[in-house]
Amino acid sequence: MSSSKERVFVTAATGNIGSGVVRGLINRGIDTTAYIRDEQKAKDLFKDELNTGHLKFVVGTYSSVDIFTKAIQGHTRLFLLVAASGARPTSMSEIKGTFAKIAFEQGVRQIVDISSAFVSSYGKKGIIGYIHFSAEEKLWTLADENSEERSLVVLRPGSFMSNHFMGDVHHIKHSNKIVSCGLPSSIMTWIDTKDISDCAVIVLSESVEKHDRNVYEMGSETLSNEQRAAVFTKVLGKPIIYEQQSMEDFYKTHISFGMSHSFVYNFALASSKDICGTATPEIAIIIGRPLRTLEHWLRENIKSFE
């Protein structure tokens, strides 16, 4: 991919996944535009990348359609990531549909979309499945309107390892336990956001034709709740146990944190039924290395749990 002919537009550029995509593209000498809300945050985050001359910023939001329409001109590829909203389940499909339509009409040849393994396992069952399924439907429809000129690649990751920074970190630090409503033997397939970023970078760097119409499910390893606790025990050097909470207590606790009913119900569903189904070691074919394990991730973030 020649930086003189290609330019990649990256949404959600300062998040865990988006920032990894930006850095990966810049490391390959690819001209990149980061779509951001906070310019100072972006300048602090990408100091080294700015010095390369390959990175520029566009300040805007998902409601800034006019800004996006002007900014996307001259780009050949789009990395599309939109956070799910329990308060307004249709917002993701509306945003992705709008941005994808504009991008394709302005000459973008490839869109790499971040979806969810929920789509593969449950379709529209559960609010997260509905949100991502509906968004994907719009993207596939737009891509298929002109299949010769419009390419779509979808990444469907399992549970983010970084989700441990939400509720688990407090229980692990102060009570030496992981708490959820699934059985100790209930399994979940985990993925490091670095693997998601690296996979997206490869797809955005290689020929459009190579990855066209591919859906890549992503899961590093499948662990039971007991096995997950064992990983924390090994890395932290102290006993971490798994404690099963009743569904009712799980629901009340998360509702008290201000989460919506739909999201909490969905998390209860996912705690007892793995959303990814199985690990996907075949992703190593794309990224050129094995996927990172929970132990790898935890060793890099150990200070947050001590």
BAKE-872310 format. One record per residue (C-alpha): x, y, z. Coordinates in pm, 1 decimal. Layout:
<atoms>
<atom c1="X" c2="Y" c3="Z"/>
...
</atoms>
This chain:
<atoms>
<atom c1="0.0" c2="0.0" c3="0.0"/>
<atom c1="162.5" c2="325.3" c3="-110.0"/>
<atom c1="123.7" c2="624.3" c3="119.7"/>
<atom c1="129.8" c2="850.9" c3="-189.0"/>
<atom c1="-185.8" c2="688.8" c3="-325.0"/>
<atom c1="-372.4" c2="585.9" c3="-12.1"/>
<atom c1="-498.8" c2="769.7" c3="292.7"/>
<atom c1="-684.1" c2="605.1" c3="581.7"/>
<atom c1="-948.7" c2="781.2" c3="790.8"/>
<atom c1="-972.7" c2="651.4" c3="1148.9"/>
<atom c1="-1275.0" c2="717.1" c3="1370.2"/>
<atom c1="-1260.4" c2="686.2" c3="1751.5"/>
<atom c1="-889.9" c2="753.2" c3="1705.8"/>
<atom c1="-798.5" c2="820.5" c3="2069.0"/>
<atom c1="-962.5" c2="506.7" c3="2213.5"/>
<atom c1="-781.0" c2="182.7" c3="2296.6"/>
<atom c1="-845.2" c2="27.3" c3="1956.5"/>
<atom c1="-839.6" c2="341.2" c3="1743.6"/>
<atom c1="-509.5" c2="467.4" c3="1885.7"/>
<atom c1="-352.1" c2="130.6" c3="1810.2"/>
<atom c1="-477.9" c2="152.7" c3="1453.8"/>
<atom c1="-335.3" c2="503.1" c3="1411.9"/>
<atom c1="6.3" c2="402.0" c3="1546.2"/>
<atom c1="14.5" c2="86.5" c3="1337.5"/>
<atom c1="-65.1" c2="272.3" c3="1016.9"/>
<atom c1="188.3" c2="546.7" c3="1087.0"/>
<atom c1="456.1" c2="286.1" c3="1161.2"/>
<atom c1="394.5" c2="155.1" c3="809.8"/>
<atom c1="434.3" c2="500.0" c3="659.6"/>
<atom c1="67.5" c2="530.3" c3="567.0"/>
<atom c1="-93.5" c2="874.6" c3="558.5"/>
<atom c1="-361.5" c2="874.7" c3="826.2"/>
<atom c1="-635.1" c2="1110.7" c3="940.2"/>
<atom c1="-750.0" c2="1077.8" c3="1300.6"/>
<atom c1="-1109.5" c2="1183.4" c3="1368.2"/>
<atom c1="-1107.2" c2="1322.4" c3="1723.9"/>
<atom c1="-1309.3" c2="1525.2" c3="1969.5"/>
<atom c1="-1027.0" c2="1662.6" c3="2186.9"/>
<atom c1="-731.3" c2="1798.3" c3="1990.2"/>
<atom c1="-506.4" c2="1849.9" c3="2292.4"/>
<atom c1="-563.3" c2="1492.9" c3="2408.4"/>
<atom c1="-473.7" c2="1371.9" c3="2060.9"/>
<atom c1="-158.8" c2="1584.6" c3="2048.2"/>
<atom c1="-43.6" c2="1441.2" c3="2382.0"/>
<atom c1="-128.8" c2="1086.7" c3="2272.3"/>
<atom c1="35.6" c2="1101.2" c3="1929.1"/>
<atom c1="342.3" c2="1322.2" c3="1986.0"/>
<atom c1="580.7" c2="1090.1" c3="1802.3"/>
<atom c1="338.0" c2="1012.5" c3="1522.4"/>
<atom c1="282.4" c2="1381.5" c3="1448.3"/>
<atom c1="655.0" c2="1424.3" c3="1389.3"/>
<atom c1="643.2" c2="1176.1" c3="1099.9"/>
<atom c1="435.2" c2="1402.0" c3="878.1"/>
<atom c1="194.9" c2="1116.2" c3="807.1"/>
<atom c1="-71.8" c2="1212.8" c3="1063.1"/>
<atom c1="-329.1" c2="1487.9" c3="1066.5"/>
<atom c1="-627.7" c2="1556.2" c3="1290.1"/>
<atom c1="-987.7" c2="1642.1" c3="1213.1"/>
<atom c1="-1194.4" c2="1757.7" c3="1509.7"/>
<atom c1="-1556.5" c2="1647.1" c3="1504.1"/>
<atom c1="-1821.2" c2="1416.8" c3="1647.3"/>
<atom c1="-2055.4" c2="1155.9" c3="1503.6"/>
<atom c1="-2318.2" c2="1427.1" c3="1469.2"/>
<atom c1="-2080.4" c2="1652.2" c3="1271.7"/>
<atom c1="-2193.0" c2="1519.9" c3="934.0"/>
<atom c1="-2081.0" c2="1827.9" c3="741.5"/>
<atom c1="-1732.3" c2="1810.5" c3="892.5"/>
<atom c1="-1703.3" c2="1439.5" c3="814.5"/>
<atom c1="-1831.9" c2="1483.9" c3="458.3"/>
<atom c1="-1560.1" c2="1739.2" c3="382.6"/>
<atom c1="-1285.8" c2="1557.8" c3="574.3"/>
<atom c1="-1336.3" c2="1214.0" c3="416.6"/>
<atom c1="-1270.4" c2="1348.8" c3="67.4"/>
<atom c1="-944.0" c2="1217.2" c3="-74.2"/>
<atom c1="-938.0" c2="909.2" c3="149.6"/>
<atom c1="-945.1" c2="555.5" c3="15.1"/>
<atom c1="-1015.4" c2="360.7" c3="334.0"/>
<atom c1="-1218.9" c2="408.2" c3="650.3"/>
<atom c1="-1179.0" c2="245.8" c3="990.6"/>
<atom c1="-1524.6" c2="261.0" c3="1148.7"/>
<atom c1="-1582.1" c2="217.8" c3="1521.4"/>
<atom c1="-1883.9" c2="347.2" c3="1711.9"/>
<atom c1="-1954.8" c2="270.0" c3="2077.7"/>
<atom c1="-2283.4" c2="94.8" c3="2153.7"/>
<atom c1="-2546.2" c2="294.4" c3="2341.6"/>
<atom c1="-2803.2" c2="126.1" c3="2561.2"/>
<atom c1="-2997.3" c2="449.3" c3="2592.6"/>
<atom c1="-3057.5" c2="467.7" c3="2217.5"/>
<atom c1="-3010.1" c2="127.2" c3="2052.5"/>
<atom c1="-3059.7" c2="255.7" c3="1697.3"/>
<atom c1="-2788.0" c2="521.5" c3="1717.0"/>
<atom c1="-2501.5" c2="295.2" c3="1606.4"/>
<atom c1="-2673.4" c2="179.7" c3="1288.8"/>
<atom c1="-2776.5" c2="536.0" c3="1209.0"/>
<atom c1="-2424.1" c2="671.7" c3="1256.6"/>
<atom c1="-2248.4" c2="389.9" c3="1072.9"/>
<atom c1="-2501.3" c2="396.9" c3="793.5"/>
<atom c1="-2461.3" c2="772.3" c3="747.6"/>
<atom c1="-2081.9" c2="771.4" c3="764.3"/>
<atom c1="-2046.7" c2="467.8" c3="536.5"/>
<atom c1="-2283.2" c2="611.5" c3="275.2"/>
<atom c1="-2092.7" c2="938.9" c3="267.3"/>
<atom c1="-1755.9" c2="762.7" c3="260.0"/>
<atom c1="-1847.9" c2="534.9" c3="-29.1"/>
<atom c1="-2000.1" c2="824.1" c3="-223.0"/>
<atom c1="-1680.1" c2="1023.2" c3="-174.0"/>
<atom c1="-1466.4" c2="747.2" c3="-320.9"/>
<atom c1="-1363.6" c2="536.2" c3="-20.0"/>
<atom c1="-1301.4" c2="184.0" c3="-150.3"/>
<atom c1="-1273.0" c2="-11.2" c3="176.3"/>
<atom c1="-1441.9" c2="10.4" c3="515.1"/>
<atom c1="-1315.0" c2="-193.1" c3="809.6"/>
<atom c1="-1591.5" c2="-214.3" c3="1067.4"/>
<atom c1="-1566.0" c2="-315.6" c3="1432.9"/>
<atom c1="-1870.7" c2="-523.5" c3="1522.5"/>
<atom c1="-1918.0" c2="-793.2" c3="1788.0"/>
<atom c1="-1908.9" c2="-1171.5" c3="1818.8"/>
<atom c1="-2264.1" c2="-1138.9" c3="1949.4"/>
<atom c1="-2375.8" c2="-1109.0" c3="1586.5"/>
<atom c1="-2233.7" c2="-1451.7" c3="1502.0"/>
<atom c1="-2362.4" c2="-1626.2" c3="1812.7"/>
<atom c1="-2698.0" c2="-1463.5" c3="1877.4"/>
<atom c1="-2794.6" c2="-1241.2" c3="1584.3"/>
<atom c1="-3037.3" c2="-984.9" c3="1723.2"/>
<atom c1="-3085.4" c2="-1168.6" c3="2053.0"/>
<atom c1="-2978.8" c2="-932.6" c3="2330.7"/>
<atom c1="-2941.7" c2="-557.4" c3="2292.2"/>
<atom c1="-2572.2" c2="-571.7" c3="2198.9"/>
<atom c1="-2647.6" c2="-826.6" c3="1929.5"/>
<atom c1="-2931.4" c2="-611.5" c3="1796.8"/>
<atom c1="-2717.0" c2="-296.5" c3="1791.6"/>
<atom c1="-2429.6" c2="-452.6" c3="1598.5"/>
<atom c1="-2647.2" c2="-672.9" c3="1374.9"/>
<atom c1="-2853.9" c2="-374.5" c3="1263.2"/>
<atom c1="-2543.4" c2="-169.1" c3="1193.1"/>
<atom c1="-2385.5" c2="-450.3" c3="992.2"/>
<atom c1="-2702.6" c2="-488.9" c3="784.2"/>
<atom c1="-2679.4" c2="-126.5" c3="673.9"/>
<atom c1="-2311.1" c2="-156.3" c3="587.4"/>
<atom c1="-2354.7" c2="-474.7" c3="382.5"/>
<atom c1="-2644.1" c2="-319.1" c3="192.4"/>
<atom c1="-2438.4" c2="-11.6" c3="105.8"/>
<atom c1="-2136.0" c2="-216.4" c3="2.3"/>
<atom c1="-2342.4" c2="-446.2" c3="-218.8"/>
<atom c1="-2498.8" c2="-153.9" c3="-405.0"/>
<atom c1="-2169.1" c2="-126.1" c3="-594.4"/>
<atom c1="-1968.0" c2="-436.6" c3="-513.1"/>
<atom c1="-1700.0" c2="-361.7" c3="-774.4"/>
<atom c1="-1602.5" c2="-37.0" c3="-606.3"/>
<atom c1="-1706.9" c2="-87.9" c3="-243.6"/>
<atom c1="-1532.7" c2="-331.2" c3="-9.1"/>
<atom c1="-1639.0" c2="-416.4" c3="345.1"/>
<atom c1="-1447.0" c2="-613.4" c3="608.6"/>
<atom c1="-1600.9" c2="-684.1" c3="949.5"/>
<atom c1="-1413.6" c2="-771.9" c3="1267.7"/>
<atom c1="-1624.7" c2="-945.6" c3="1534.0"/>
<atom c1="-1429.0" c2="-958.0" c3="1861.1"/>
<atom c1="-1529.1" c2="-1146.4" c3="2173.5"/>
<atom c1="-1510.9" c2="-995.1" c3="2523.8"/>
<atom c1="-1241.3" c2="-732.4" c3="2566.6"/>
<atom c1="-976.7" c2="-813.9" c3="2826.1"/>
<atom c1="-987.0" c2="-444.7" c3="2916.0"/>
<atom c1="-1341.1" c2="-501.3" c3="3049.5"/>
<atom c1="-1165.6" c2="-619.0" c3="3365.4"/>
<atom c1="-1099.3" c2="-250.5" c3="3435.2"/>
<atom c1="-1472.5" c2="-202.0" c3="3493.6"/>
<atom c1="-1619.6" c2="-398.8" c3="3785.0"/>
<atom c1="-1355.7" c2="-668.4" c3="3831.7"/>
<atom c1="-1068.4" c2="-441.4" c3="3925.4"/>
<atom c1="-1241.8" c2="-320.8" c3="4243.4"/>
<atom c1="-1326.7" c2="-670.3" c3="4368.4"/>
<atom c1="-981.2" c2="-805.6" c3="4285.7"/>
<atom c1="-794.4" c2="-522.5" c3="4458.0"/>
<atom c1="-1007.7" c2="-505.5" c3="4771.8"/>
<atom c1="-1167.0" c2="-850.1" c3="4811.2"/>
<atom c1="-934.5" c2="-1086.1" c3="4620.3"/>
<atom c1="-1219.5" c2="-1218.6" c3="4410.3"/>
<atom c1="-1394.0" c2="-1199.2" c3="4075.5"/>
<atom c1="-1771.4" c2="-1164.0" c3="4102.7"/>
<atom c1="-2032.1" c2="-1238.6" c3="3838.5"/>
<atom c1="-2357.4" c2="-1433.2" c3="3798.8"/>
<atom c1="-2230.1" c2="-1713.8" c3="3576.0"/>
<atom c1="-2143.7" c2="-2060.4" c3="3701.6"/>
<atom c1="-1778.7" c2="-2117.6" c3="3797.6"/>
<atom c1="-1759.0" c2="-2342.6" c3="3492.1"/>
<atom c1="-1921.6" c2="-2090.9" c3="3255.9"/>
<atom c1="-1683.9" c2="-1994.3" c3="2978.3"/>
<atom c1="-1610.2" c2="-1673.2" c3="2793.2"/>
<atom c1="-1378.2" c2="-1603.5" c3="2501.7"/>
<atom c1="-1147.0" c2="-1305.9" c3="2551.4"/>
<atom c1="-954.7" c2="-1080.1" c3="2315.9"/>
<atom c1="-690.6" c2="-811.5" c3="2370.9"/>
<atom c1="-773.7" c2="-480.9" c3="2202.2"/>
<atom c1="-415.0" c2="-476.0" c3="2070.5"/>
<atom c1="-497.4" c2="-781.4" c3="1860.9"/>
<atom c1="-803.1" c2="-605.1" c3="1721.0"/>
<atom c1="-595.6" c2="-298.6" c3="1630.7"/>
<atom c1="-321.2" c2="-505.7" c3="1470.6"/>
<atom c1="-569.4" c2="-704.3" c3="1263.3"/>
<atom c1="-736.0" c2="-385.7" c3="1142.5"/>
<atom c1="-399.2" c2="-233.9" c3="1048.7"/>
<atom c1="-308.9" c2="-536.5" c3="836.7"/>
<atom c1="-642.5" c2="-530.3" c3="654.4"/>
<atom c1="-612.8" c2="-155.2" c3="594.9"/>
<atom c1="-255.3" c2="-196.0" c3="469.8"/>
<atom c1="-292.4" c2="-485.3" c3="229.7"/>
<atom c1="-476.9" c2="-492.7" c3="-101.0"/>
<atom c1="-847.7" c2="-421.4" c3="-87.1"/>
<atom c1="-921.1" c2="-735.4" c3="-285.4"/>
<atom c1="-742.7" c2="-969.6" c3="-42.5"/>
<atom c1="-982.1" c2="-917.8" c3="248.3"/>
<atom c1="-1296.8" c2="-808.7" c3="63.8"/>
<atom c1="-1623.2" c2="-937.2" c3="219.3"/>
<atom c1="-1442.3" c2="-1125.6" c3="496.1"/>
<atom c1="-1583.9" c2="-1147.8" c3="848.2"/>
<atom c1="-1312.1" c2="-1216.3" c3="1104.0"/>
<atom c1="-1426.3" c2="-1342.0" c3="1441.6"/>
<atom c1="-1167.1" c2="-1274.4" c3="1709.3"/>
<atom c1="-1106.6" c2="-1460.4" c3="2034.5"/>
<atom c1="-771.3" c2="-1532.9" c3="2196.0"/>
<atom c1="-864.8" c2="-1797.5" c3="2452.3"/>
<atom c1="-1175.1" c2="-1944.6" c3="2608.9"/>
<atom c1="-1164.8" c2="-1951.9" c3="2988.8"/>
<atom c1="-1409.0" c2="-2055.6" c3="3258.7"/>
<atom c1="-1459.4" c2="-1816.6" c3="3547.0"/>
<atom c1="-1248.5" c2="-2045.4" c3="3765.6"/>
<atom c1="-970.5" c2="-2051.2" c3="3507.1"/>
<atom c1="-982.8" c2="-1674.2" c3="3483.0"/>
<atom c1="-941.6" c2="-1646.3" c3="3859.6"/>
<atom c1="-647.0" c2="-1886.5" c3="3836.7"/>
<atom c1="-475.0" c2="-1655.9" c3="3585.9"/>
<atom c1="-511.1" c2="-1363.2" c3="3825.0"/>
<atom c1="-383.1" c2="-1580.2" c3="4111.1"/>
<atom c1="-73.5" c2="-1675.0" c3="3911.1"/>
<atom c1="11.7" c2="-1323.8" c3="3795.3"/>
<atom c1="-74.0" c2="-1133.3" c3="4114.8"/>
<atom c1="89.3" c2="-1391.1" c3="4340.8"/>
<atom c1="-206.9" c2="-1410.2" c3="4579.3"/>
<atom c1="-522.7" c2="-1624.5" c3="4586.2"/>
<atom c1="-804.1" c2="-1482.9" c3="4372.8"/>
<atom c1="-1130.8" c2="-1675.9" c3="4387.8"/>
<atom c1="-1442.8" c2="-1668.0" c3="4174.6"/>
<atom c1="-1769.3" c2="-1589.2" c3="4353.9"/>
<atom c1="-2101.3" c2="-1655.4" c3="4185.5"/>
<atom c1="-2358.5" c2="-1386.4" c3="4247.9"/>
<atom c1="-2731.2" c2="-1442.0" c3="4209.2"/>
<atom c1="-2885.4" c2="-1306.3" c3="3890.4"/>
<atom c1="-3103.1" c2="-1077.2" c3="4100.9"/>
<atom c1="-2808.3" c2="-930.2" c3="4293.1"/>
<atom c1="-2606.3" c2="-897.3" c3="3972.3"/>
<atom c1="-2891.3" c2="-705.0" c3="3811.6"/>
<atom c1="-2951.6" c2="-475.7" c3="4111.1"/>
<atom c1="-2581.9" c2="-397.9" c3="4151.4"/>
<atom c1="-2528.8" c2="-296.4" c3="3789.5"/>
<atom c1="-2852.2" c2="-100.1" c3="3771.2"/>
<atom c1="-2732.3" c2="93.4" c3="4076.8"/>
<atom c1="-2424.3" c2="193.0" c3="3873.3"/>
<atom c1="-2653.4" c2="370.4" c3="3627.7"/>
<atom c1="-2646.0" c2="108.5" c3="3352.0"/>
<atom c1="-2955.8" c2="55.1" c3="3140.7"/>
<atom c1="-3182.6" c2="-247.2" c3="3186.2"/>
<atom c1="-3102.7" c2="-374.3" c3="2837.2"/>
<atom c1="-2726.9" c2="-369.1" c3="2887.5"/>
<atom c1="-2739.8" c2="-533.8" c3="3230.4"/>
<atom c1="-2972.7" c2="-804.2" c3="3099.6"/>
<atom c1="-2734.9" c2="-859.1" c3="2808.7"/>
<atom c1="-2435.2" c2="-890.8" c3="3042.7"/>
<atom c1="-2627.8" c2="-1145.8" c3="3249.4"/>
<atom c1="-2693.0" c2="-1338.6" c3="2928.5"/>
<atom c1="-2325.8" c2="-1325.8" c3="2830.1"/>
<atom c1="-2210.8" c2="-1438.4" c3="3175.0"/>
<atom c1="-2368.7" c2="-1777.9" c3="3125.2"/>
<atom c1="-2344.2" c2="-1816.1" c3="2744.9"/>
<atom c1="-2014.9" c2="-1749.1" c3="2567.0"/>
<atom c1="-2061.7" c2="-1481.9" c3="2300.0"/>
<atom c1="-1774.9" c2="-1594.5" c3="2077.8"/>
<atom c1="-1814.6" c2="-1970.0" c3="2105.3"/>
<atom c1="-1452.0" c2="-2061.6" c3="2052.6"/>
<atom c1="-1103.7" c2="-1917.5" c3="2026.5"/>
<atom c1="-980.6" c2="-1816.5" c3="1681.1"/>
<atom c1="-609.6" c2="-1900.2" c3="1655.5"/>
<atom c1="-638.5" c2="-1871.1" c3="1277.6"/>
<atom c1="-620.7" c2="-1491.6" c3="1315.2"/>
<atom c1="-244.7" c2="-1548.7" c3="1351.7"/>
<atom c1="-243.6" c2="-1604.1" c3="973.8"/>
<atom c1="-343.0" c2="-1239.7" c3="930.3"/>
<atom c1="-142.8" c2="-1065.0" c3="1202.9"/>
<atom c1="167.1" c2="-1285.4" c3="1178.9"/>
<atom c1="180.6" c2="-1387.9" c3="1544.9"/>
<atom c1="-26.6" c2="-1575.4" c3="1803.2"/>
<atom c1="-307.1" c2="-1386.8" c3="1973.5"/>
<atom c1="-222.6" c2="-1249.0" c3="2316.8"/>
<atom c1="-346.0" c2="-1440.6" c3="2621.0"/>
<atom c1="-514.4" c2="-1303.8" c3="2931.5"/>
<atom c1="-191.4" c2="-1369.9" c3="3118.7"/>
<atom c1="3.1" c2="-1154.4" c3="2871.2"/>
<atom c1="-251.1" c2="-874.7" c3="2905.1"/>
<atom c1="-258.2" c2="-892.1" c3="3285.3"/>
<atom c1="120.8" c2="-883.6" c3="3319.6"/>
<atom c1="122.6" c2="-558.0" c3="3122.5"/>
<atom c1="-153.2" c2="-409.8" c3="3340.7"/>
<atom c1="-64.0" c2="-566.2" c3="3675.5"/>
<atom c1="-23.8" c2="-234.4" c3="3860.7"/>
<atom c1="-392.9" c2="-157.1" c3="3811.8"/>
<atom c1="-489.3" c2="-470.2" c3="4009.1"/>
<atom c1="-235.9" c2="-460.5" c3="4292.5"/>
</atoms>
